[in-house]
Amino acid sequence: MKHIIYLPMLLSALLLAACSSQPMQFYMLSAETDTPSVAAVLPADTVLGLGPIHLPAYLDRPQLVTALSEHQYELDDQHRWAERLDDNIARVLRLSLAKQLGIDQVVRYPWTPRQAIDYQISFDILELHQTASGQSRFSVQWQLKKADEAVIGKRFECSEAAGKGAEASVAAQSRCLTRFSIELANEIAGLGSRPRR
């Protein structure tokens, strides 16, 4: 009989806990809109292919990630990405690179076999998380090629002081993504300025 008496109390406690829990918060990466354009060395009809983009398994999830130590990571169930992380990164880079390079056609991988691509960027995201010390880390191995020319491969690393809170962390990661887009734009413009053989 006791379990019948305490059942309403248990239900009340569960209801109270559910009501007091914080709602989920959702975040998106962005790029700064005032990034300088590179010198106009590309024709306006240049087609830039973006991808493939590879995420490590620890980032291929909706939760924001914090590295508590070298071996321990925390997934934040209350703070999540508003869309797939690779889609968010691709969309931000498409907008930023188109603006900086003065081109209209930035297409996401996979594109159709008939689609002619003048430049292609592919990359592997290695890190994109907050550290316990308050730094936002972004690391990516990327490759750039021009038509049938040899591939240029480099690694980009960025660490930004993020402060406290998920929003500050995402803002710091967005600053890193902006810096990455500037590096890519300069590299593409450098290839475009080379004389044809």
C-alpha positions in Angstrom: 0.0 0.0 0.0 2.9 2.4 0.7 4.0 2.4 -3.0 0.4 3.6 -3.8 0.6 6.5 -1.3 4.0 7.7 -2.6 3.2 7.4 -6.3 1.5 10.9 -6.5 4.5 12.4 -4.8 6.9 10.7 -7.2 4.9 11.9 -10.2 4.9 15.5 -8.8 8.6 15.4 -8.3 9.2 14.2 -11.9 6.9 16.9 -13.3 8.6 19.6 -11.3 12.0 18.4 -12.5 10.8 18.4 -16.1 9.4 21.9 -15.8 12.6 23.3 -14.2 15.0 21.8 -16.8 16.5 24.3 -19.1 15.4 24.2 -22.8 17.9 23.2 -25.4 19.9 26.0 -27.1 20.9 25.8 -30.7 23.9 27.4 -32.4 25.3 28.0 -35.9 28.8 29.0 -37.1 29.1 32.2 -39.2 31.8 34.2 -41.0 32.5 37.9 -40.5 30.8 39.9 -43.3 33.5 42.6 -43.5 36.3 40.3 -44.7 38.4 42.0 -47.4 38.1 40.8 -51.0 41.2 39.6 -52.7 42.5 41.1 -55.9 40.2 40.4 -58.9 42.2 37.8 -60.7 39.5 35.2 -61.4 36.9 35.4 -64.1 33.4 36.0 -62.8 32.2 32.7 -64.2 34.9 30.7 -62.3 33.4 27.6 -60.7 34.7 26.6 -57.3 34.0 23.1 -56.0 33.7 22.7 -52.2 34.3 19.3 -50.8 34.3 16.6 -49.9 34.2 17.6 -46.2 35.1 14.9 -43.7 34.3 15.2 -40.0 35.8 12.9 -37.3 33.3 10.7 -35.5 33.5 12.7 -32.3 32.2 15.8 -34.1 29.6 14.0 -36.3 26.8 14.6 -33.7 24.5 17.4 -32.7 26.0 18.2 -29.4 28.7 20.8 -28.8 32.0 19.2 -27.6 34.4 20.2 -24.8 37.7 18.6 -24.3 38.1 18.2 -20.6 41.6 16.7 -21.0 43.7 15.1 -23.7 41.7 11.9 -23.3 38.3 13.0 -21.9 35.6 14.8 -23.9 32.2 16.1 -22.8 29.0 16.2 -25.0 26.7 19.1 -24.1 23.1 17.9 -24.4 21.7 21.3 -23.7 23.7 23.1 -26.3 23.6 21.7 -29.9 24.2 22.6 -33.5 21.2 23.9 -35.3 22.1 21.9 -38.4 24.6 19.2 -39.4 28.1 20.6 -38.7 29.5 19.8 -42.1 26.5 21.5 -43.8 27.0 24.6 -41.6 30.8 24.8 -42.4 30.1 24.3 -46.1 27.4 27.0 -46.2 29.6 29.5 -44.4 32.6 28.9 -46.6 30.4 29.0 -49.8 29.1 32.5 -48.8 32.5 33.8 -47.6 34.6 32.5 -50.5 32.1 33.7 -53.1 32.2 37.2 -51.6 36.0 37.4 -51.2 36.8 36.0 -54.7 34.0 37.9 -56.5 32.5 34.8 -58.0 28.9 33.4 -58.1 29.4 29.7 -58.5 30.6 27.8 -55.4 29.1 24.3 -55.6 29.0 21.7 -52.8 30.3 18.2 -53.3 29.0 15.9 -54.8 28.3 17.7 -58.0 27.0 16.2 -61.2 29.5 14.6 -63.7 28.7 17.3 -66.2 29.6 20.1 -63.8 32.9 21.7 -64.8 35.1 22.6 -61.8 37.9 25.2 -62.1 39.1 24.8 -58.5 38.4 22.2 -55.9 38.9 22.4 -52.1 38.6 19.2 -50.0 39.3 19.0 -46.4 39.4 16.9 -43.3 38.3 18.6 -40.1 40.6 17.4 -37.3 39.4 19.5 -34.3 36.5 21.8 -33.6 35.8 22.0 -29.9 36.2 24.0 -26.7 38.9 23.2 -24.2 38.5 23.2 -20.5 40.8 26.2 -20.3 38.4 28.3 -22.4 40.1 28.0 -25.8 38.2 27.2 -29.0 40.2 24.9 -31.2 39.9 24.6 -35.0 42.2 22.4 -37.0 41.8 21.2 -40.6 43.9 19.5 -43.3 42.9 20.9 -46.7 43.8 20.4 -50.3 43.4 22.7 -53.3 43.7 21.9 -56.9 43.3 23.7 -60.1 41.8 21.6 -62.9 44.4 19.0 -63.6 47.3 20.7 -61.8 49.1 19.2 -58.8 47.3 19.4 -55.5 48.4 21.9 -52.9 48.0 20.5 -49.4 48.3 22.4 -46.1 47.1 22.4 -42.5 45.3 25.2 -40.9 45.2 25.6 -37.1 43.5 28.2 -35.0 43.0 28.7 -31.3 40.8 31.5 -30.0 40.1 32.6 -26.4 36.4 31.9 -26.0 35.4 33.1 -22.6 32.5 31.3 -20.8 29.4 29.8 -22.3 28.5 28.0 -25.5 27.7 31.1 -27.4 31.1 32.6 -26.7 32.7 29.3 -27.8 30.8 29.2 -31.1 31.6 32.9 -31.8 35.4 32.1 -31.3 35.1 29.1 -33.6 33.4 31.3 -36.2 36.4 33.7 -36.0 38.6 30.8 -36.7 36.4 29.8 -39.7 36.7 33.3 -41.0 40.4 33.2 -40.8 40.4 29.9 -42.6 38.2 31.3 -45.5 40.7 34.2 -45.9 43.6 31.8 -46.2 41.7 29.7 -48.8 40.7 32.8 -50.8 44.3 34.0 -51.0 45.5 30.6 -52.1 42.9 30.3 -54.8 43.7 33.8 -56.0 47.4 32.9 -56.0 46.7 30.0 -58.4 44.5 32.1 -60.5 47.2 34.7 -61.0 49.7 32.1 -62.3 50.2 32.2 -66.1 48.9 29.2 -68.0 51.5 26.8 -69.4 
